[in-house]
Amino acid sequence: MADHVDPPRSPRATPIAAKPARAASPARPSAYEKKLARAKQGKKLADTPSSGKFSLDLSSLAKPSGAPVEGEHTLADAPTLTTPRAQNEAAITVRGEPKHRQRALFKVGPEQLGSSPFKFAWRPGGQMLATASKRNGVLTLFLFRRDGTVQNQASLGAGKCIWLEWESKGQTLGLLQEGSGVFLWDMPAASSDEFTLPMGLCPSITQFASFCRWSKNSPLLAIGTQQGKVIIFNKAEGVMQLHEKNGKHGAAVTCGDWLFDNRLGLASGLRVKISQPISETGSKWTSFSKFRLGGMLSKVPRHIRAAGEPKALAFTLGFPPFVAVSIGDKYLLTFDTTRVNEDLGLTFPEDYGQIAGFQWLPNLVLLVGLTNGYIVAVDFGALIKLQQSHKLPDRVSAMGTTRVFNDYLQDLSAFYTNSTGQRVACCGDTAVKIIHRTGVDLEVHLEVALDRKPKVGEYLDKVEWDDSAKAFACSSTDGYLYVHELLD
């Protein structure tokens, strides 16, 4: 293991307050503040990388306001619906000629990555791909160029990788290693691709991390622990803030997400907390909203109530901020953080499998992947209109289910840029399919068959776009990485 280098300030340092601007010479707004102002005015943030998710496009929203409501709230008295069954049980495929051309960039196998599941992450800009995998009992970090050649590698000792993610500008790579804690590698310049000595973020605390996530637009790293502690590491200032009181959760922090205005939402037990916007200077957690989920769960079947803690949480991409949070493997809870629109719980036909993943698209559309090969599309924009016109009994018309794979579906990745438009990739069986959504209907634009045969216990498990939505990478549980590029 590389030496642990703690940040220059104590992890229990007192939060630093931002210096007030002098009245005679007001501070000039930062680039982030300018972007935020444009977004609130309903303008586009053109082709902004967003960690494998859709880039922000708020121009279609009716109101440029609607922050989460302040205070503590209990979610109750909301309907729980079972999503509709697919109209056709045969998996959809390309109709006519494929809508895209593609080529394989490279493929790496277990001889290099080992034969067990591993993590990978695109570097913003799409020219590099990092992997963290165990081979011969040693965790190895690779940095691959876009053509598949190895730029650099580093050995990290025993302990598997739990989390791997690039900071939004691609200048820092973060990794959480089981039993060792969080490590950061600085790569600030385009020509700087060397794995230098990593910075170890207080291993005595971060070895108990249960959640890590970089902000979508600033060098702030959120860390939640098994003890319910919240840590904000400000990379620019080199300050790590451990919040014992304001950010304290009553149970392990299991999942979370950042809003584009730097609010942080975290889930623990049966509660979701959302912070005030976290500043890029003197960053600290201050709770703003608290949502208790138990009231809604009281109306669902017992096996769902007993399914356990929240597993994944995601905010919508614009206003008003909706939250989707999965409870166990079979239940998805959605609610409006402004408390204006109706909350809704979603269950799925039992034979359709478990929730494999979910992702928000623009215009309040949610895609949910189910492990037995299905994708459910829920149009919350249409649901809001039905609610306003008092036609909620017809709400199923705002949902659609499509079978995309015959055997299984393990992951989906959605991306939008001004130049490429909407692109959704999903992996299952022995292929990656690129699909397009129209309303709640899905169409396959391209099917990329990968060089593998079905085998029990070995399957494709993760797919991610680069930040231009022009190339995707797909991993498998038996140590293969497939990277392909779309040519149009």
C-alpha positions in Angstrom: 0.0 0.0 0.0 1.3 3.5 -0.8 2.0 5.7 2.2 -1.0 7.5 3.6 -0.6 11.3 3.4 -3.2 13.1 5.5 -4.5 16.5 4.2 -2.8 19.5 5.7 -5.6 20.4 8.1 -7.2 18.3 10.8 -10.3 16.3 9.8 -12.1 17.9 12.8 -11.1 21.4 11.8 -13.7 24.1 12.5 -15.6 25.0 9.4 -14.2 28.1 7.7 -16.6 30.9 7.0 -16.4 32.5 3.6 -14.8 36.0 3.8 -17.4 38.7 3.3 -16.9 40.9 0.3 -16.1 44.6 0.9 -18.8 47.0 0.1 -16.6 49.2 -2.0 -15.4 46.4 -4.2 -17.8 43.4 -4.4 -16.4 40.0 -5.3 -16.7 39.0 -8.9 -18.9 35.9 -9.4 -17.1 32.6 -10.0 -17.5 30.6 -13.1 -19.7 28.2 -11.2 -21.9 31.1 -9.9 -22.3 32.4 -13.5 -23.4 28.9 -14.7 -25.8 28.6 -11.9 -27.3 32.0 -12.7 -27.8 31.0 -16.3 -29.4 27.8 -15.3 -31.9 29.6 -13.1 -32.8 31.8 -16.0 -33.7 28.8 -18.0 -30.7 28.7 -20.3 -28.6 25.7 -21.3 -25.3 24.7 -19.9 -24.0 23.5 -23.2 -22.3 20.1 -23.2 -21.3 20.3 -19.6 -19.8 17.0 -18.4 -21.9 15.5 -15.6 -20.3 12.3 -14.3 -21.9 9.9 -16.8 -25.4 11.5 -16.5 -27.3 13.9 -18.6 -25.8 17.4 -18.9 -28.1 20.1 -17.7 -30.8 21.6 -20.0 -33.3 23.6 -18.0 -34.8 25.5 -21.0 -37.9 23.5 -21.2 -39.0 24.0 -17.6 -41.9 26.3 -17.0 -40.5 27.9 -13.8 -36.9 28.7 -13.1 -37.4 28.3 -9.3 -38.4 25.7 -6.8 -35.7 24.8 -4.3 -36.4 22.1 -1.8 -38.7 23.2 1.0 -37.1 23.8 4.4 -37.8 21.8 7.5 -38.7 18.3 8.5 -41.4 16.3 6.6 -43.0 12.9 6.8 -44.0 11.2 3.5 -47.4 9.6 4.0 -50.8 9.1 2.4 -49.3 8.7 -1.1 -50.4 6.0 -3.5 -48.2 3.0 -4.4 -48.7 1.6 -7.9 -47.5 -1.5 -9.6 -46.1 -0.5 -13.0 -47.8 -2.0 -16.1 -46.7 -5.2 -17.7 -45.0 -5.1 -21.1 -47.3 -5.4 -24.1 -44.9 -7.7 -25.8 -42.8 -10.4 -24.0 -40.2 -10.7 -26.8 -37.2 -8.5 -26.4 -37.1 -5.5 -28.8 -34.3 -5.3 -31.3 -33.3 -2.9 -34.1 -36.0 -2.3 -36.7 -34.5 -2.1 -40.2 -31.0 -0.7 -40.4 -29.1 0.4 -37.2 -29.4 4.1 -36.5 -25.7 4.3 -35.6 -22.4 2.9 -36.8 -19.8 1.7 -34.2 -16.4 0.2 -33.8 -14.5 -1.5 -31.0 -11.8 0.6 -29.5 -10.3 -2.1 -27.2 -11.0 -5.1 -25.0 -9.1 -6.1 -21.9 -9.4 -9.5 -20.2 -8.8 -11.3 -16.9 -5.1 -11.8 -17.7 -4.7 -8.1 -17.0 -7.6 -7.3 -14.7 -8.1 -10.5 -12.8 -11.2 -12.7 -13.0 -13.5 -11.0 -10.5 -15.8 -7.9 -10.6 -14.0 -4.6 -10.8 -14.6 -0.8 -11.0 -14.0 1.6 -13.9 -14.4 5.3 -14.5 -14.1 7.5 -17.6 -11.9 10.6 -17.1 -13.8 13.8 -18.2 -12.8 14.5 -21.7 -13.1 10.8 -22.7 -9.4 10.2 -23.5 -8.6 8.1 -20.4 -10.3 5.3 -18.5 -9.3 4.2 -15.0 -9.9 0.7 -13.7 -9.4 -0.8 -10.2 -9.3 -4.6 -10.1 -7.8 -7.4 -8.0 -5.3 -9.7 -9.6 -3.4 -12.3 -7.6 -4.8 -10.8 -4.4 -3.5 -7.3 -5.1 -5.6 -4.3 -6.0 -4.2 -2.7 -9.2 -5.1 0.7 -10.6 -4.7 1.0 -14.4 -5.0 4.2 -16.6 -5.9 3.2 -20.1 -5.7 5.5 -23.1 -8.7 5.6 -25.5 -6.9 3.1 -27.8 -6.4 0.6 -25.0 -2.7 1.1 -24.3 -1.7 1.4 -20.7 -0.6 4.9 -19.7 0.3 4.0 -16.1 -0.5 1.6 -13.3 -0.1 1.3 -9.5 -0.4 -1.5 -7.0 -2.4 -0.8 -3.8 -2.1 -4.0 -1.8 -4.9 -6.1 -0.5 -8.5 -4.9 -0.2 -11.0 -4.6 -3.0 -12.2 -1.3 -4.6 -15.6 -0.1 -3.4 -15.8 3.3 -5.2 -13.8 4.8 -8.1 -14.7 8.3 -9.6 -13.1 11.3 -11.2 -13.6 14.8 -9.9 -15.7 16.9 -12.3 -12.8 18.5 -14.2 -10.8 15.2 -14.3 -7.9 16.6 -12.2 -8.3 14.2 -9.3 -9.1 10.5 -9.2 -10.8 9.2 -6.0 -10.8 5.6 -4.8 -12.3 3.9 -1.7 -10.4 0.7 -0.7 -12.0 -1.8 1.6 -10.3 -1.7 5.0 -7.9 1.2 4.0 -10.0 4.3 3.3 -10.2 7.0 0.6 -7.2 7.9 -1.6 -6.9 10.7 -4.1 -4.4 11.0 -7.0 -3.7 14.5 -8.5 -3.5 14.7 -12.3 -4.0 18.5 -12.8 -2.6 18.9 -16.3 -3.6 17.3 -19.5 -0.1 15.9 -19.9 0.1 14.8 -16.3 -1.0 11.1 -16.4 1.3 9.7 -13.8 0.1 8.0 -10.7 2.0 9.9 -8.0 2.0 9.2 -4.3 -1.7 9.3 -3.3 -3.2 11.5 -0.6 -4.9 9.3 2.1 -7.9 11.0 3.7 -7.6 10.2 7.4 -7.8 6.3 7.0 -8.8 5.9 10.7 -12.2 7.5 9.7 -12.6 6.9 5.9 -12.0 3.2 6.2 -15.5 3.1 7.5 -16.9 5.0 4.6 -20.1 3.6 3.1 -20.8 6.3 0.5 -18.5 8.6 -1.6 -19.5 11.1 -4.4 -17.9 14.1 -6.1 -19.9 17.2 -6.7 -21.0 17.6 -10.3 -19.3 21.0 -10.8 -16.8 21.7 -8.0 -13.9 19.9 -6.2 -16.0 18.9 -3.2 -16.1 15.2 -2.1 -18.9 14.0 0.1 -18.2 11.0 2.3 -20.8 9.2 4.5 -19.8 6.6 7.0 -21.2 3.4 8.5 -21.6 5.4 11.8 -23.8 8.0 10.1 -21.1 10.7 10.0 -20.9 13.2 7.1 -17.5 14.4 5.8 -17.0 17.2 3.2 -13.5 17.3 1.7 -12.7 20.5 -0.1 -9.9 19.6 -2.5 -9.2 23.1 -3.6 -8.6 24.3 0.0 -7.2 21.0 1.3 -9.7 21.0 4.2 -11.6 17.9 5.4 -14.6 18.8 7.6 -16.1 16.1 9.8 -19.6 17.2 10.9 -20.5 15.5 14.2 -23.8 17.3 14.8 -25.3 19.1 11.7 -24.6 16.3 9.3 -25.1 13.4 11.8 -27.4 10.6 10.6 -28.9 8.0 12.9 -27.8 5.1 10.7 -25.2 4.3 8.1 -25.2 6.6 5.1 -26.0 4.3 2.2 -26.5 6.5 -0.8 -26.8 10.0 -2.0 -26.6 12.5 -4.9 -25.6 16.2 -5.6 -28.0 18.7 -7.0 -26.4 21.1 -9.6 -26.5 24.0 -7.1 -24.3 22.0 -4.7 -27.0 20.8 -2.4 -26.2 17.3 -1.1 -28.8 14.7 -0.5 -28.0 11.7 1.7 -30.1 8.7 2.7 -29.8 6.7 5.9 -32.2 4.4 7.6 -35.6 5.6 6.5 -34.7 9.3 6.2 -33.3 11.5 3.5 -31.5 14.7 4.4 -30.8 17.6 2.0 -28.2 20.3 2.8 -28.0 24.0 2.1 -26.0 24.7 -1.0 -22.4 23.9 0.0 -20.0 26.7 -0.9 -16.8 26.2 -2.8 -15.0 28.2 0.0 -15.4 27.3 3.7 -17.5 24.4 2.6 -19.7 22.8 5.3 -22.8 20.8 5.7 -25.9 22.6 7.0 -29.2 20.6 7.0 -32.0 22.3 5.1 -34.6 19.6 4.5 -35.4 16.2 6.2 -37.8 13.7 4.7 -39.0 10.7 6.7 -39.9 7.8 4.5 -41.6 5.4 6.9 -45.1 6.8 6.4 -45.2 5.7 2.8 -43.7 2.3 3.5 -46.4 1.5 6.0 -48.8 0.9 3.1 -46.6 -1.5 1.1 -46.4 -5.3 1.5 -44.5 -6.5 4.5 -41.7 -8.2 2.5 -41.0 -4.7 0.9 -41.0 -3.0 4.3 -38.5 -5.5 5.6 -36.3 -5.2 2.5 -33.9 -3.0 4.3 -32.2 0.4 3.8 -32.2 2.7 0.8 -29.8 1.4 -1.9 -29.7 4.2 -4.4 -30.8 7.9 -4.6 -31.0 10.3 -7.5 -32.2 13.9 -8.1 -33.8 15.1 -11.2 -31.7 17.3 -13.5 -33.6 20.5 -13.0 -36.6 22.2 -11.3 -38.6 21.2 -9.4 -36.1 18.7 -7.7 -37.7 15.3 -7.5 -36.0 12.5 -5.7 -36.1 8.8 -6.6 -34.8 6.4 -3.9 -34.9 2.6 -4.0 -35.8 0.7 -0.8 -34.5 -2.8 -1.0 -34.7 -4.5 -4.5 -38.4 -4.1 -5.3 -39.7 -0.7 -4.2 -39.0 2.8 -5.7 -40.1 5.9 -3.8 -40.4 9.2 -5.6 -41.2 12.6 -4.1 -41.1 16.3 -4.9 -38.8 18.1 -2.5 -40.8 21.3 -2.9 -43.9 19.4 -1.5 -46.1 20.8 -4.4 -46.6 17.6 -6.4 -47.8 14.2 -5.3 -45.5 11.6 -3.9 -45.6 8.2 -5.5 -44.4 4.7 -4.7 -43.6 2.2 -7.4 -43.6 -1.6 -7.3 -43.0 -3.9 -10.2 -44.4 -7.3 -11.3 -42.8 -10.0 -9.2 -41.6 -12.0 -12.2 -39.8 -9.0 -13.7 -37.0 -9.2 -11.2 -35.3 -6.7 -9.0 -34.3 -3.1 -9.6 -31.0 -3.2 -11.5 -30.7 0.6 -11.8 -32.6 3.8 -12.5 -31.8 7.2 -14.0 -33.6 10.5 -14.6 -33.8 11.9 -18.1 -34.7 15.5 -19.0 -38.3 16.7 -18.5 -38.9 14.6 -15.4 -38.8 11.2 -17.1 -37.5 8.2 -15.0 -36.1 5.0 -16.5 -35.9 1.9 -14.2 -34.1 -1.2 -15.3 -35.3 -4.6 -13.9 -33.0 -7.6 -13.8 -35.2 -10.0 -15.9 -34.7 -7.8 -19.0 -37.3 -5.0 -18.6 -37.1 -1.2 -18.6 -39.9 0.9 -17.1 -40.4 4.5 -18.3 -42.3 6.9 -16.0 -43.2 10.4 -17.3 -43.6 12.5 -14.2 -44.3 15.6 -16.3 -47.4 13.8 -17.6 -48.3 12.7 -14.1 -48.2 16.3 -12.9 -50.6 17.3 -15.7 -52.9 14.5 -14.8 -52.8 15.6 -11.2 -53.6 19.2 -12.1 -56.6 18.1 -14.3 -57.8 15.7 -11.6 -57.4 12.6 -13.9 -55.2 10.6 -11.6 -57.1 7.3 -12.3 -55.5 7.5 -15.8 -52.0 7.8 -14.4 -50.9 4.4 -15.8 -51.0 6.0 -19.2 -47.9 7.9 -18.1 -45.9 4.7 -17.7 -44.7 2.1 -20.1 -42.8 -1.2 -19.8 -40.6 -2.7 -22.5 -38.6 -5.9 -22.6 -35.2 -5.1 -23.8 -33.3 -8.4 -23.1 -34.6 -11.9 -23.1 -32.5 -13.2 -20.1 -31.3 -10.4 -17.9 -30.6 -6.7 -17.7 -27.9 -5.5 -15.3 -27.3 -1.7 -15.8 -28.3 1.3 -17.8 -26.6 4.6 -18.5 -28.3 7.7 -20.0 -26.6 10.8 -21.4 -27.7 13.9 -23.2 -25.6 16.6 -25.0 -26.6 19.3 -27.4 -24.6 17.7 -30.2 -25.6 14.0 -29.7 -29.1 14.4 -28.2 -30.5 11.6 -26.0 -28.5 8.3 -25.7 -29.3 5.4 -23.4 -27.1 2.4 -23.2 -28.1 -0.8 -21.3 -26.2 -4.1 -20.9 -27.6 -7.6 -20.6 -27.4 -11.1 -22.1 -24.3 -10.8 -24.2 -24.8 -7.3 -25.7 -25.1 -3.6 -25.2 -28.2 -2.0 -26.7 -28.4 1.7 -27.5 -32.1 2.8 -27.1 -34.1 5.9 -27.7 -37.2 7.0 -25.8 -40.3 8.6 -27.3 -42.8 9.3 -24.5 -42.9 6.0 -22.6 -42.0 3.9 -25.7 -38.5 2.6 -26.3 -36.8 1.8 -29.6 -33.4 0.1 -30.2 -31.1 2.2 -32.4 -28.1 -0.1 -32.2 -27.2 -3.5 -30.8 -23.6 -4.3 -30.1 -23.0 -8.0 -29.6 -19.9 -8.6 -27.4 -17.5 -11.4 -27.8 -18.8 -13.7 -25.1 -21.1 -16.7 -24.4 -23.7 -17.0 -21.7 -22.4 -18.7 -18.6 -23.9 -19.0 -15.1 -22.3 -16.6 -12.7 -20.5 -14.6 -15.3 -22.3 -11.6 -16.9 -22.1 -8.0 -18.0 -22.6 -5.8 -15.0 -21.9 -2.1 -15.7 -22.1 0.2 -18.7 -21.1 3.9 -18.8 -20.9 6.6 -21.5 -18.0 9.0 -21.8 -18.9 12.6 -21.2 -19.5 13.3 -24.9 -21.9 10.2 -25.3 -19.7 9.0 -28.2 -18.1 6.0 -26.6 -19.2 3.5 -23.9 -17.4 1.1 -21.7 -18.9 -2.2 -20.4 -17.5 -4.4 -17.7 -18.2 -8.1 -16.8 -18.0 -10.0 -13.5 -15.3 -12.3 -14.9 -12.8 -9.6 -15.6 -13.5 -8.3 -19.1 -13.7 -4.6 -20.2 -15.2 -3.7 -23.6 -14.9 -0.2 -25.0 -16.7 0.8 -28.2 -17.2 4.1 -30.0 -20.1 5.4 -32.0 -19.1 6.9 -35.4 -22.2 9.0 -36.0 
